[in-house]
């Protein structure tokens, strides 16, 4: 069951792709209290396949984001099944429309939340992991005057060519399921979801993770047990159309793909004013340290710091890995205290 949340309804919302939805719903949850100066807000967007309930674990006293000091907002990414998504579009719109949303749309809906509901002008921090990091960097480029700090953990300003190949690799088993008719799912694609989960598991964690059998430290007996109880179980609770929708958003993630920068990534990266922490995992196989370093060198006031971890991409969401959580928490604390 999804944890409680609030919603903002935006009428006649025109997406970056040019489609106008009669109503767009942004689901969100807040933690902590906004101070009198309205200066302690942290925006923490969701990552691929996740809802606020999946990522709120790192909010708490002594955790990465402290609700006793900060007012933390988790906006659910469009396409994740809680905010407007293929699975909950109204009659007449609920078709094969998986290629709908961009991060420009996510940021615009989040901007409306800050302006129209919460009354927040400036963010103390935009924090995100993976697709959440993509949204945080979009905020820094599109609204540089409103973001004081960015922590982009295991993410990117533009999806790299190799990352695109990875995305096609996890998409392929999903649409190979017999339930996919070429434009939509006619039933639940359990085989496709299981196949997608197993392909993903080979990318999200490093060679060292499997070689050293680190899955045993978190309660799994062998690789098959890990694949079934962790990966397959996680994907089988998702909606396949939503997963495809978020893949399309991810494929097209690019902070320069908008009317302001017109594809000039260097100009977009140079527009960031925020103190920016670019923090990849040293063993991430698809948001690689090399790609992150290349982007960080083009960002004014950027600090580049790798997470020394064998957990691959998952090092950036260390729900089962206290050592990586401590490393990230210390880096974010340093950033917030600057």
SEBA-723702 format. One record per residue (C-alpha): residue number from 1; residue in three letters; x, y, z. Coordinates in steps of 0.5 Angstrom, whole numbers. Example, Ala and Ser with C-alpha at 12.3 -4.5 7.8 and 13.67 -1.06 7.14 Angstrom:
1 / Ala / 25 / -9 / 16;
2 / Ser / 27 / -2 / 14;
***
This chain:
1 / Unk / 0 / 0 / 0;
2 / Unk / 3 / 7 / -2;
3 / Unk / 4 / 11 / 4;
4 / Unk / 0 / 18 / 5;
5 / Unk / 1 / 23 / 0;
6 / Unk / -2 / 30 / -2;
7 / Unk / -4 / 32 / -10;
8 / Unk / -3 / 38 / -14;
9 / Unk / -8 / 38 / -20;
10 / Unk / -6 / 43 / -26;
11 / Unk / -11 / 44 / -31;
12 / Unk / -10 / 44 / -38;
13 / Unk / -2 / 42 / -37;
14 / Unk / 2 / 43 / -44;
15 / Unk / 7 / 38 / -44;
16 / Unk / 14 / 39 / -47;
17 / Unk / 12 / 34 / -53;
18 / Unk / 6 / 39 / -55;
19 / Unk / 0 / 35 / -52;
20 / Unk / -4 / 38 / -47;
21 / Unk / -7 / 34 / -42;
22 / Unk / -14 / 36 / -39;
23 / Unk / -11 / 35 / -32;
24 / Unk / -4 / 33 / -29;
25 / Unk / -4 / 31 / -22;
26 / Unk / 3 / 32 / -18;
27 / Unk / 3 / 27 / -12;
28 / Unk / 8 / 29 / -7;
29 / Unk / 9 / 29 / 1;
30 / Unk / 13 / 33 / 5;
31 / Unk / 17 / 32 / 12;
32 / Unk / 19 / 37 / 17;
33 / Unk / 17 / 44 / 18;
34 / Unk / 19 / 50 / 13;
35 / Unk / 22 / 55 / 17;
36 / Unk / 20 / 63 / 18;
37 / Unk / 24 / 65 / 13;
38 / Unk / 22 / 59 / 8;
39 / Unk / 30 / 58 / 7;
40 / Unk / 30 / 51 / 9;
41 / Unk / 27 / 47 / 3;
42 / Unk / 30 / 41 / 0;
43 / Unk / 27 / 38 / -6;
44 / Unk / 28 / 31 / -7;
45 / Unk / 25 / 28 / -13;
46 / Unk / 24 / 20 / -14;
47 / Unk / 28 / 16 / -18;
48 / Unk / 26 / 10 / -24;
49 / Unk / 20 / 6 / -22;
50 / Unk / 20 / 9 / -15;
51 / Unk / 15 / 13 / -11;
52 / Unk / 16 / 17 / -5;
53 / Unk / 15 / 11 / 0;
54 / Unk / 21 / 7 / -3;
55 / Unk / 26 / 13 / -2;
56 / Unk / 23 / 16 / 4;
57 / Unk / 28 / 12 / 8;
58 / Unk / 34 / 16 / 8;
59 / Unk / 30 / 22 / 11;
60 / Unk / 30 / 22 / 19;
61 / Unk / 35 / 25 / 25;
62 / Unk / 42 / 23 / 23;
63 / Unk / 40 / 20 / 16;
64 / Unk / 42 / 23 / 10;
65 / Unk / 37 / 29 / 10;
66 / Unk / 35 / 31 / 17;
67 / Unk / 27 / 33 / 18;
68 / Unk / 29 / 37 / 24;
69 / Unk / 33 / 42 / 20;
70 / Unk / 30 / 42 / 14;
71 / Unk / 23 / 42 / 10;
72 / Unk / 24 / 36 / 5;
73 / Unk / 19 / 35 / -1;
74 / Unk / 19 / 29 / -5;
75 / Unk / 15 / 30 / -11;
76 / Unk / 13 / 24 / -15;
77 / Unk / 16 / 23 / -22;
78 / Unk / 11 / 23 / -28;
79 / Unk / 10 / 16 / -30;
80 / Unk / 11 / 13 / -23;
81 / Unk / 4 / 11 / -22;
82 / Unk / 2 / 16 / -17;
83 / Unk / 3 / 22 / -21;
84 / Unk / 0 / 22 / -27;
85 / Unk / 2 / 16 / -31;
86 / Unk / 0 / 12 / -37;
87 / Unk / -3 / 7 / -32;
88 / Unk / -8 / 13 / -29;
89 / Unk / -10 / 17 / -35;
90 / Unk / -17 / 18 / -36;
91 / Unk / -22 / 15 / -41;
92 / Unk / -20 / 17 / -48;
93 / Unk / -12 / 18 / -46;
94 / Unk / -11 / 11 / -43;
95 / Unk / -8 / 8 / -49;
96 / Unk / -1 / 7 / -52;
97 / Unk / 2 / 14 / -49;
98 / Unk / 8 / 12 / -46;
99 / Unk / 12 / 17 / -49;
100 / Unk / 9 / 23 / -46;
101 / Unk / 14 / 26 / -41;
102 / Unk / 20 / 29 / -40;
103 / Unk / 24 / 32 / -34;
104 / Unk / 22 / 39 / -37;
105 / Unk / 15 / 37 / -35;
106 / Unk / 17 / 34 / -28;
107 / Unk / 21 / 41 / -26;
108 / Unk / 15 / 45 / -29;
109 / Unk / 10 / 41 / -25;
110 / Unk / 15 / 42 / -19;
111 / Unk / 16 / 49 / -20;
112 / Unk / 8 / 50 / -20;
113 / Unk / 8 / 46 / -13;
114 / Unk / 13 / 51 / -10;
115 / Unk / 10 / 57 / -13;
116 / Unk / 2 / 56 / -12;
117 / Unk / 2 / 51 / -6;
118 / Unk / 8 / 52 / -1;
119 / Unk / 10 / 59 / -3;
120 / Unk / 18 / 57 / -3;
121 / Unk / 22 / 61 / -8;
122 / Unk / 29 / 59 / -6;
123 / Unk / 31 / 51 / -5;
124 / Unk / 37 / 50 / 0;
125 / Unk / 38 / 44 / -4;
126 / Unk / 36 / 40 / -10;
127 / Unk / 38 / 33 / -8;
128 / Unk / 37 / 26 / -12;
129 / Unk / 39 / 19 / -14;
130 / Unk / 39 / 17 / -21;
131 / Unk / 33 / 20 / -25;
132 / Unk / 32 / 24 / -19;
133 / Unk / 39 / 27 / -20;
134 / Unk / 37 / 28 / -27;
135 / Unk / 31 / 32 / -25;
136 / Unk / 36 / 36 / -19;
137 / Unk / 41 / 38 / -25;
138 / Unk / 35 / 40 / -29;
139 / Unk / 33 / 45 / -24;
140 / Unk / 40 / 48 / -23;
141 / Unk / 40 / 49 / -31;
142 / Unk / 33 / 52 / -32;
143 / Unk / 32 / 56 / -25;
144 / Unk / 39 / 57 / -23;
145 / Unk / 37 / 63 / -19;
146 / Unk / 32 / 59 / -15;
147 / Unk / 37 / 53 / -13;
148 / Unk / 43 / 54 / -8;
149 / Unk / 46 / 47 / -8;
150 / Unk / 45 / 41 / -12;
151 / Unk / 47 / 34 / -10;
152 / Unk / 47 / 29 / -16;
153 / Unk / 48 / 22 / -14;
154 / Unk / 49 / 17 / -19;
155 / Unk / 46 / 21 / -25;
156 / Unk / 47 / 25 / -31;
157 / Unk / 46 / 32 / -34;
158 / Unk / 45 / 28 / -41;
159 / Unk / 44 / 21 / -42;
160 / Unk / 50 / 18 / -45;
161 / Unk / 50 / 14 / -51;
162 / Unk / 52 / 8 / -47;
163 / Unk / 47 / 9 / -42;
164 / Unk / 42 / 9 / -48;
165 / Unk / 44 / 2 / -50;
166 / Unk / 43 / 0 / -43;
167 / Unk / 36 / 2 / -43;
168 / Unk / 35 / -1 / -49;
169 / Unk / 37 / -8 / -46;
170 / Unk / 32 / -7 / -40;
171 / Unk / 26 / -5 / -45;
172 / Unk / 27 / -11 / -50;
173 / Unk / 25 / -17 / -45;
174 / Unk / 19 / -13 / -43;
175 / Unk / 16 / -11 / -50;
176 / Unk / 18 / -18 / -52;
177 / Unk / 13 / -21 / -48;
178 / Unk / 7 / -24 / -51;
179 / Unk / 2 / -19 / -48;
180 / Unk / 5 / -13 / -52;
181 / Unk / 2 / -12 / -58;
182 / Unk / 7 / -7 / -61;
183 / Unk / 3 / -1 / -58;
184 / Unk / 0 / -3 / -52;
185 / Unk / 0 / -9 / -47;
186 / Unk / -6 / -13 / -47;
187 / Unk / -5 / -17 / -41;
188 / Unk / 0 / -17 / -35;
189 / Unk / 7 / -19 / -38;
190 / Unk / 10 / -23 / -32;
191 / Unk / 15 / -26 / -36;
192 / Unk / 17 / -19 / -39;
193 / Unk / 18 / -16 / -32;
194 / Unk / 22 / -22 / -30;
195 / Unk / 26 / -22 / -36;
196 / Unk / 27 / -14 / -35;
197 / Unk / 29 / -15 / -27;
198 / Unk / 34 / -20 / -29;
199 / Unk / 38 / -16 / -34;
200 / Unk / 37 / -10 / -30;
201 / Unk / 41 / -14 / -24;
202 / Unk / 47 / -15 / -28;
203 / Unk / 48 / -7 / -29;
204 / Unk / 46 / -4 / -23;
205 / Unk / 51 / -8 / -18;
206 / Unk / 58 / -9 / -20;
207 / Unk / 62 / -15 / -22;
208 / Unk / 66 / -14 / -15;
209 / Unk / 59 / -15 / -11;
210 / Unk / 57 / -21 / -15;
211 / Unk / 64 / -24 / -14;
212 / Unk / 65 / -23 / -7;
213 / Unk / 58 / -25 / -6;
214 / Unk / 56 / -19 / -2;
215 / Unk / 48 / -21 / -3;
216 / Unk / 49 / -26 / 3;
217 / Unk / 50 / -20 / 7;
218 / Unk / 43 / -17 / 6;
219 / Unk / 40 / -24 / 7;
220 / Unk / 40 / -28 / 1;
221 / Unk / 43 / -35 / 0;
222 / Unk / 45 / -35 / -7;
223 / Unk / 45 / -31 / -14;
224 / Unk / 38 / -34 / -16;
225 / Unk / 35 / -33 / -9;
226 / Unk / 37 / -25 / -10;
227 / Unk / 35 / -25 / -17;
228 / Unk / 28 / -28 / -15;
229 / Unk / 27 / -25 / -8;
230 / Unk / 30 / -18 / -9;
231 / Unk / 29 / -16 / -17;
232 / Unk / 24 / -20 / -19;
233 / Unk / 19 / -19 / -13;
234 / Unk / 21 / -11 / -14;
235 / Unk / 19 / -11 / -22;
236 / Unk / 13 / -15 / -21;
237 / Unk / 9 / -10 / -17;
238 / Unk / 10 / -5 / -22;
239 / Unk / 6 / -3 / -28;
240 / Unk / 9 / -5 / -35;
241 / Unk / 7 / 1 / -38;
242 / Unk / 9 / 6 / -33;
243 / Unk / 16 / 3 / -33;
244 / Unk / 16 / 4 / -41;
245 / Unk / 14 / 11 / -40;
246 / Unk / 20 / 12 / -35;
247 / Unk / 25 / 9 / -40;
248 / Unk / 23 / 14 / -45;
249 / Unk / 24 / 20 / -40;
250 / Unk / 30 / 17 / -38;
251 / Unk / 33 / 16 / -45;
252 / Unk / 31 / 24 / -47;
253 / Unk / 34 / 27 / -41;
254 / Unk / 38 / 33 / -43;
255 / Unk / 39 / 39 / -39;
256 / Unk / 40 / 43 / -46;
257 / Unk / 34 / 40 / -49;
258 / Unk / 29 / 46 / -49;
259 / Unk / 28 / 53 / -52;
260 / Unk / 33 / 56 / -47;
261 / Unk / 39 / 52 / -49;
262 / Unk / 37 / 49 / -56;
263 / Unk / 42 / 43 / -55;
264 / Unk / 48 / 46 / -52;
265 / Unk / 50 / 42 / -46;
266 / Unk / 56 / 46 / -45;
267 / Unk / 52 / 53 / -44;
268 / Unk / 47 / 49 / -40;
269 / Unk / 52 / 46 / -35;
270 / Unk / 55 / 53 / -35;
271 / Unk / 49 / 56 / -33;
272 / Unk / 49 / 53 / -26;
273 / Unk / 50 / 57 / -21;
274 / Unk / 49 / 53 / -15;
275 / Unk / 54 / 49 / -11;
276 / Unk / 54 / 43 / -14;
277 / Unk / 56 / 36 / -12;
278 / Unk / 57 / 31 / -17;
279 / Unk / 58 / 24 / -14;
280 / Unk / 58 / 18 / -18;
281 / Unk / 59 / 11 / -15;
282 / Unk / 66 / 8 / -17;
283 / Unk / 63 / 2 / -20;
284 / Unk / 57 / 4 / -23;
285 / Unk / 56 / 1 / -30;
286 / Unk / 52 / 6 / -33;
287 / Unk / 52 / 13 / -30;
288 / Unk / 60 / 12 / -30;
289 / Unk / 65 / 16 / -26;
290 / Unk / 68 / 18 / -33;
291 / Unk / 62 / 21 / -35;
292 / Unk / 60 / 25 / -29;
293 / Unk / 67 / 28 / -29;
294 / Unk / 67 / 30 / -36;
295 / Unk / 60 / 34 / -34;
296 / Unk / 63 / 36 / -27;
297 / Unk / 69 / 40 / -30;
298 / Unk / 64 / 44 / -34;
299 / Unk / 60 / 46 / -28;
300 / Unk / 62 / 53 / -24;
301 / Unk / 62 / 51 / -17;
302 / Unk / 62 / 44 / -18;
303 / Unk / 65 / 39 / -13;
304 / Unk / 67 / 32 / -16;
305 / Unk / 67 / 26 / -11;
306 / Unk / 66 / 18 / -12;
307 / Unk / 63 / 14 / -7;
308 / Unk / 68 / 8 / -6;
309 / Unk / 63 / 2 / -6;
310 / Unk / 63 / -5 / -9;
311 / Unk / 55 / -4 / -10;
312 / Unk / 55 / -1 / -17;
313 / Unk / 49 / 4 / -18;
314 / Unk / 46 / 2 / -12;
315 / Unk / 51 / 5 / -8;
316 / Unk / 47 / 12 / -9;
317 / Unk / 41 / 9 / -6;
318 / Unk / 44 / 5 / 0;
319 / Unk / 38 / 3 / 4;
320 / Unk / 42 / -4 / 6;
321 / Unk / 49 / -1 / 6;
322 / Unk / 50 / 3 / 12;
323 / Unk / 57 / 4 / 10;
324 / Unk / 55 / 8 / 3;
325 / Unk / 50 / 12 / 7;
326 / Unk / 55 / 15 / 12;
327 / Unk / 59 / 17 / 6;
328 / Unk / 54 / 20 / 3;
329 / Unk / 51 / 23 / 9;
330 / Unk / 58 / 26 / 11;
331 / Unk / 58 / 29 / 4;
332 / Unk / 51 / 32 / 4;
333 / Unk / 52 / 35 / 11;
334 / Unk / 59 / 38 / 8;
335 / Unk / 55 / 41 / 2;
336 / Unk / 49 / 44 / 7;
337 / Unk / 54 / 47 / 11;
338 / Unk / 58 / 51 / 6;
***
